[in-house]
């Protein structure tokens, strides 16, 4: 058995809409833990008290189960959020690479021509012209 703190009492009061006026409770209520309720059942003798005590223990058990389920769900939601963050980053990276590829296609680098080049071709480089000039002098 313990007394609620002022913060706990204010939260509880707002949830159950109790009065702050003169008719309301002026002190924080006393609450029982699950173990306290179980110990209380060993002291109580009336049928009604034992019935109520059993119901309270069942409620504690349901609350514990709900809290565990909620915690599990919260953990799974956090895992999903992390995965989504990673997916967002990966998708962003893919789009960045796609943008780079599009830019490369729009402005391709001039390629060096390869293959046979006739001597009279103005596109041929000076090396070929100088070689042909040298060969003509020796003949």
Secondary structure, DSSP 8 states (H G I E B T S, - for coil): -EE--HHHHHHHHHHHT---STTS--S--EE--HHHHHHHHHH--SHHHHHHHHHHHHHHHHHHHHHHHHHHHHHHHHHHHHHHHHHHHHHHHHHHHHHHHHHHHHT-------S---TT-TTS-HHHHHHHHHHHHH-
